[in-house]
Amino acid sequence: MRNLKKHQNYLLLWQGQLISAAGDVMYEIALGFFLLQAYRSSALMAAVVAATAVPGLIAAPFAGVVIDRCNQKRILVLADLSRGLVMTAAALWTFLGGIPLWMFSLTGTVVSVGGAFFTPCVRSVMPRVVEEETLMRANSMISLAGRLTQTAGNSAGGFLYGFLGAWPLFFLNGISFLVSGGLSLF
């Protein structure tokens, strides 16, 4: 990390990834608990989670072509801002009560498709953000951040859900996407 500190754009991208990934993991935990608690059906919970993954899987093959042909900074920002806005709307709706099941599907679809563009786009911009001799280390740090947030986020998500409930975690995830989008403006 020491050699990477001089690369401000990389640090902004890395911080955005770290913040966004932490919010995303906590959201996934909160969503599972919330759906199970609200609908009392593990089958429904599994169906919603699976259904929200499908759009990202469909979008993934096209994402590479779009990333290669379009402004990558714009893709990073739009992917995070769209995910942040829909997630914040879901949090608000959950706070107000009576959020319909379709809203979780819509939110999951936007998050899934946004991720299908964001993640490969990050990998694509890395050679322009850091020098070739630090590229492997920079990619390793991005991967490490993902693994750390996966581990810590699962524990934190369950713990915070017990104290706060679902909507604050949905809101934090929305804010994490918006912050990541802002940091991607480098």
N, C-alpha and C positions, 0 to 999 in steps of 0.2 A: 504494500500500500504506500510505502514511503516514496517510491519513484512516481507513483500515480498522483500524489498530492498536487503536483504542479499543473495537472490537467484539470482546470476548473470545469470544463464542459463534461468531462468524464465523471467528476465528483457529483455534479448536479444530476446527471443521468443515474448514477449509482444510488444516490440518496432517494431519488424518485422511485426507483425500482424497489428499494428497501421499504419505504413507506407504503407504497401501493401493495406490495406483496403481503406485508403484515396486515393491512386492512382487509385484503381479500381472504386470507386464511381465517381471520376472525369472523368475517361475514359468512363463510361457508359453514363454520361451526354453528353460528347463531341461526342461520337459515335452517339447518337440520333440526336443531332443538325447537325452533319456533314452529315449523311445519308439523313436527311430531306432537307438540303440545297443543297446537290449534286444531289440528284435524284428526289427531289420535290414530294415525295410520302410517305405519312405516312403509307400506307399499306406495302410498301417495307421495311420501317424502322421497323415496327412491326414484319414482317416476318423474317428479319435478326436477330433481337433480340430474337425472339422465337426459331428460328432454332439453335441458338448458345447455348441455354439452354438445348436442348434435349440431346446432347452427355453427359453432366454432369449427367443428370437424369438417363441415361442408365448405366453410369459408377458407380454411387453411390452404388448400391447393391454389386458390386464386390470389391469396394474400401476397405470395412471393412475386407474382407478376405485377401486381399493383405497386408493391414496394419498390420494385426495380424501375418502374416507369413514372412514379410520382414523387413529389417533394416529401422526403422521409421525415423531416422535422414536422411538417404539417400532419403526416400520418400519426406520429407519436402523440402530438398534441390533441388531435381530433379523437383518437382512440381513447385517451384518458379523459378528455372532457365529456365525451358522450357517455362513458361509463360512470363518471362522477355525477353527471346530471340525473341519469336514470336511477342511480343508486340513492341519491339524495331524495328524489321524489318518492321512492319506495320507503325510505326511512320516515319521511313526513307522513305518508299514507298509513304506515304502520303505527306511528305515534297517534294519529287521529282515530285509529281503529277501523276495523272492517276492511282491511286490504283484501282485494279479491285474488284468487289463485292465479288468474291470468297475468296479474302485475308481476308476480314472481317469475313467471315464464318469460315475460317481456324483459324484465331486468336481467335474468339469466342469459337470455339471447344476446342482448346488447353487450353484456360483460364477456360472454364467450366469443362473440365475433370480434369485439375490440381486442381481446387477448390474442386472437388468431392473427391480427395485424401487428399489434404492439410488440410482442415477443420477438418475432423474426426481424422486425424493423430495428430493434435495439441491437441485435447481432449484426445487422447490415451496416449500421452507422459507426460501429466501434472502430473499424480501421481508419475512419476519418477523424475520430475523436482523440485517439492515442497513437503514438508512433508504433511502428511494426515491432520493435524490440520489447515493448510493454504490452502488446496486444494479448498475448497468452495470459499474462498476469491479470490484466483488466477483465478478460472474460472469466477467469477463475474467481475473481472477486464478485462479479455479478452472480455467478452460480452459487458461491458460498452464501451470499446474502439471501438468495432464494431458499437454500436449505435451512439456514438459521431461522428465517421468518416462518418457514413451514413448521419447524419444531416448536419454537416459542409461541407462534401464533395459535397453534392448536390448543396449547395449555391456557394461554391468555384468553382465547375466545371462549372456552368453556367456563373458566373462572369468572370472566366479566359478564357473560350471559347470566350466570347465577345471581350476580349482584345488580345488573343494570337492565336485563331483558334484551329483547331483539333490536328495537329501533335505534338505541344509541350506537350499537355495533354496525348497523346498516348505515347510519349517518357517518360514523367514523370512516367506513370504507368509502363512502361517497367523497368525503373530504380528502381522503388519501389519494384518490384518483385525481381530484382537482389539483392538489398540491403537486403530484407527479406530472400532470399536464403542464402546470406552470413551470416546474423545473426543467421540462423538456423544451422550453422556449429558447434554450441556449443557442 
